[in-house]
Amino acid sequence: MPDFSLPAYHLAARLTLALALALFLGLAFEEVYKSEQRSIPGGIRSFPMLALAGAMLSLIEPSHALAFVAGLLAIALWLHAFTRTPQHSSDASSMMIPASNLLAYAIGPIALAQPPWVAVSITVAAVLLLSAREQLHRLTSVVPRDELLTAGKFLILVGVVLPLAPEQPVTSLTPLTPYGLWLAVVAVCTLSYASYLLQRYLPSRDTALLPAILGGAYSSTATTVVFAKRLRESAQVRADLSAGILAASGVMYLRLGVVIAIFDVPLAIQLLPALLALAAFAAALAFYEWRRRLGADLATAPRNPLQLSTAVTFAALLIFISIVTAWVRTSFGAKGILALSAVVGVTDIDPFILNIAQGGISDMPVALLAAAVLIAAASNNVAKSAYAVGFGGQAARRPASLLMLLALATIGAAAIYILGT
């Protein structure tokens, strides 16, 4: 309800804001709907009057808003009668016309009862929806149905499962909570989904390395496999594809830093110099290869990273890695964790990294945790080198050898952390 405790000049300012916003909405409405047919209800004069009427009726009886509701029903009935007349029956096909009128009527009470940003945000959103009518309708032919399903799955992950997950551990085998577990899944899926959308819809014809960089943001291993297959198909050493493989691995280091920073800022700060240095080294190797390019386009078909089965598999793997890590830490100590990090890097390192970042090994020094992260990254580079040769054959030997060089540099960085403890 309107706040009558405000000084009179504040109420006057709120009414002025309501008039200005209704005028703004009416201007956009007329440009879209009344340029050819002036008889359509609403516009640059009607909307300010509706906003004033809504404001005044809400001030008359603020406790239960009965006067405002009566006015709302009267306007709704009038709009219904208007669209049912034979000469205006064609206008009934657009819900935007009555919806815009009803929104204009509600702007007044919203401006009086809510903070100004609420009324401004609603009005601006309505104007953008009105003005972008043609562009929004074209989206139906641009965005495939599968993308809508993907967006729905993403919203399920973020808006349904995450809030319902308990925040207390359910077993003594691992310190992970269901909420922390699913938050890790959401963090990885969000980063993957963002890079997937950019790679799919951002024009990259003139920036051939962009697909490699975005591919590295969701999976440098998958990018390596795709580019290695293209190297085999080309039957020659393609410098641009080799550069793409190294660029994707360079982005992996930055991605690890972002993911770790979400859950463990001190560990991310400890790793920051090494990750930045290794990313720069990988970028230098990629640039070295890129200078020999043949000018081909690296565009690849991005894969969809948001299958729900993938998310469930990732969560199960994270639980397994967490339990194994706790057992190895208890049975073999810090040396066992470092050995385990070398093993898990052969597959997907994200569950291991996220387990560390969420406190799965809380009694180890931060320097040793940083070393474990780097050893896992080095092991992953060794695996990608093997994948490159396996999928790319002789043509992928050059990027494979450079990945091994990057793995050695990563081992060197890990050794610095170990020796510093």
N, C-alpha and C positions, 0 to 999 in steps of 0.2 A: 504494500500500500504506500501511498505518498508519505514522505516524511515531513510532518508539519512542524517539527522542531527546528527545521532549517530557517534561517532568517528570510525575510521577504525577498531580499535581492537575490538569494540563492534560488528561490522558487521561480522568480522572474527569469533568471539565467537558464534554469531547466526548461521553462516554456519556450524560451528563445531557441535553445538547442533543438527542441522537438520540432519547432517550425522550420528551422534550417534543414534538418535532416529530412523532414517530409517534403520540403521543396526540392531537395537533391534527388530524392526517390521519384518524385513526380516528373522531374526533368528527364530522368533516364527512362521512365515509363512512356512518356510521350514520344521520345525519339524512337522507341522500339515499336509501340502499338498504335499510336495515333497520327502517324505521319500520313496515312492514307484514309483512315476511317475515324473521323472526329467524334462519332457518337459513342465510342467505347467509354465506359465509366472509368473515372480516375484521371489523374494528371497533375499538372503543375499548380492548379488552383484547388482541385478537389482534395488532394492528399494533405496539404496544410490544414484545410478545414476539418478533415477527418481526425487529424492528430489533435487539433484543438478540442474537438468534440470529445474524443476519448479522454483527454486530460481533464476537462471540466466535469465530465460524468464521474470520473474516478475521484475527484475532489468533493463532489456532492455527498457521496455515501462511501467513505473509504473503508469502513470496517469489514463489510462483506462484499463490496464491489457490485451490489445489485444493480445500481444505475448503469454502471459500465457494461455489465452482462446484458441488460435490456437493450442498450444501444447496439451492442455487438449482434444480438439476434435480429434487431431491426435492419441493420445493414446487410446481414446475411440473407434475410428474406427478400430485401429489395434486389440484391444481386441475383438471387435465384429467379425472381420474377422477370428481371431484365433479360437474362439469358434465355428464358423460355419463350419470349416473344418471337414471332416468326421472322421479323427483320433482323434479329440479333441471335438467332439460334446457332449460327455458325461460330459465334464467339464463345459458345459454351464448351467447345472442344479444348480450349486452353484454360487450365486451372490457374495460370499465372495472373490472369486479369482479376478474378475475385480474390486470390491470395494476396496480391499487391495492395488491393483496397483494404483488406482486413489488417494487413501489416501496418499500413499507414494509420489506421485507427488505433492500433496498439502502441505506436511510437510515443504518443503523448504520455500515457501512464508509465511506460518503461522509462522514459526520460525523467519522470518525477520520482519514481520509486527505486530505481537502480542507479549504480554509478554511471557517470557519463560514457565510459568506455563500452558498456553493454549496448546502449542505444546506438552508438557510433558503429560498433562492430556489426550489429545486426543490419543496419541500414547499408553499410558498405558491402556486406555479403549479398544483400538483395540486389543492389545496383550491379554488382559484378555478374550475378546470375542473369539479370535482365540483359545486360550489354553483351554478354558472351553467348547469346542464344545460338547463333549459327555455329560458333566454334564447338560448343558443347554437344550440339546435335551431330556434328561431324565425328565426334569421338566414338559414336556407335559403330562407325565404319572403320575406325582406326584401331580401336582396342578390341582384340578378340575376346570371345567368351571365356577362354581359359584364363585370361588375365584377371577377369572378375572373380573367378573361382580362387585364383591365387591370392588376391587381395583379401577375400573372405577368410581363407585359411590363416593368413597373417594376422587378421583381426582376432581370430579365435585364439591364436597363440598368445597375443598380447593382452586382449581385453577380456577373455573368458577364463582361460586356464590359469594365467599368472595371478590374478586377484584371488582365486579360489585356493591356491596352493598354501598349505600350512607353513608357518615360519619356524617350527620347532623340529629338531631332528627326530626321525622315526626309528632309528636303529643306532646302536653303539658302534657298529662296524665302520661308520663313516660320519664325519662331522657335517656333511652336507645336509641341508634342509630341503624339503620339496620346493619351497619358494626360491631358494638360492639355485637349486638345480634348474628350475624352469627359467629363472632370470638369465642364467648362462645360455640356455637355448635361445631365448629371445634376443639376447645381445648378439650372438653369432648370426641368427636368422635376419635380424634387422640390418646388420652390415652387409650380409649377402644379398638381401632383397634390394637394398639401395643400389648396390653396384650392378645387380642384374637389370634393374629398371634403366639405369643410366646407359648401360651397354646396349640395351635393346632399343631405346628410343632416342638417345642422343646421337645426332649425326656425327659420324667419325670418318668420313671419306677423306678429309684432309689431315687427319691426325691418326696415322696408322697404328701408333703404339697405344692409343687409348684402350682398345679392347684388351690388350695384354695387361695394362695397369688395372683396369676394372676387374678383369678375370682374376688377377692376383689378390684382389680385395676379398673375394669369396672363396677361392681355392687356387693357390699357385700350383698344386699338384695336378688338378684337372686341366689348367691352362697349359702346363708342360706337356701333358699327354696329347691334347688337341694339336698343339703346334708341332710336336714330334711326328704325329701322324701326317701332318701336312708336309713336313720335311721329307718323309718317305715317299709321299705322292709326287713331290717335285723332283725326286731323284737327283738332287744336287744340294750343295751347301748354301742355304738361303740365309744371308746375314740378317735380314729383317725378322725372320722367324726365330733365329738364335737370340737376337736382341729382345724379342718379346718374351722368351722363356726367362731370361735373366731379369727383365723388368718385373715380371710377375713375382719372382722370388724376392726381389728388392722390396716390393710392396708388402710381402709377407711379414717382414720385420716391423714395418709401420703398423700393420694390422695387429700383430701381437702386442705392441705397445698400447694401442687403443683398447683392446679387449682387457688387458691386465689392469689398465688405469681405471676401468669401470669398477673393479672389485678391490684392488689393492694399490692405492696411490704410492705408498713408500716403495713397494717392489718395482712399480713402473718408473719411479724416479731413479732408483738404483740401476735399472736396465737402460734408461734413456740414452746415455752416451754410447753404449755398445750398439744398441739397435739403430741409432742414427748413423753411426759410423759404418755399420754393415750395410744399411740401406744405401748409403752414399757409395760404398764400394761396389755394390751390385749395380747401382745406376751408372757408375763409371764403366763397368764391364759391358753393360747394355749399350751405352753410348759408343764404346769402342767397336762393338759389333754393328751398330746402326750406321756407322760411317761407311760401311762396306755394302749397304743395302742395295737392292735392285729396284727399289721404288714400288714394290708390290704392297697391296693392302692387306693388313693383318686381321681384318674383320672376321670374327667367328660367330657362329650361332650360340648365344648364351644359353646355358641350361637353367632351368627353373630350380632354385635352391630351397623351395618352400614346401615340398611334399610333406604331408603330416607324418608319413612313415619314416622319412628321413629325420624329422625332429625327434620322433620316439626312439629311433635307433641311436641318435646322438645322445639322448638322455640316458639310455641304457648303458651306452659305452662310458659315459661320464661316471655313472655309479660304479661300474666295474673297475674303471681306472682308479677311482677314489678308494675302493676297498683294497685293491691290490697295492696301491701306494701306502696305505696305512699299515698293511701287513709287512711290506718290504721295509718300511721305516722301523717297525718294531723288531723285525728279525735281523736286519742287516745294517741298520743305521744309515748315515748320510751317504756312504759309499754305495749302498744298495739303491738309493734314490737316483744317484747319478747314473748308475748302470741302467736302471729302469728308463730313465729319460732317453738314453741312447736307443733303447729297444722300441719305445712307443713312437719315436720319430719316423719309423719306417712306415707307419700307417697315418692316421689322423692325429695331429699333435694337439688339436684344440681341447679335447677332454682333459688331457694331462695338464695343459697350461691353465685351464680354468679351475681345475682342482687345486692347483698350487695357489692361484690368485684368490680363491675363496677360503683359504686357511686350511686346506687339507693336510699340510705339513707345517703346522704352526710352531713346532719346537726347533726348527732348523734356522740357522742364521740367514739373513736376507741375501747375503752375498752368495751362499750356496744355492739358495732358491733361484737366484739370477743365473748361476752357472747351469743349473738343471734345465732352465728354459732355453738357454743357448745351445746346450748339448742336444736337446730335442730338435731345435731348429737345424742344427748341423746334420743330425741324422736324417731329417726330412730332406735336406738338400742332396744327401748321398742317395736316398731312395729316388728322388726325382732325376738324378743323373742316370740311375739304372733304368728308370721308366723311359727316359729320353732315348737311350740306346735301344731298349727293347721295342719301343713303338716307332722309332725313327730310323733305326738301322745305322748304316755308315754315315748317312747325311747328318745325323744328330751327334756325332762324336765331338764336334767342337763345342756346342753348348753344354754337353755332358761334362767335358773336361773343365769348363769354366765354372759349372756348378760344384764340382769337386774342389776347385780353388776357393770358391765362396764358403764351402763347408769347412775347409781348413782354417780360413780366416775366423769363422765362427767358433771353432774349437779353440783357437788362440785367445779369443775374447773370453771364453769360458774359463780357460786356464788362468787368466789374470784374476778373475774373481775368486777362483779356488785358492790360488797362492796368497791372495790378500786376506784370507780368513785366519 
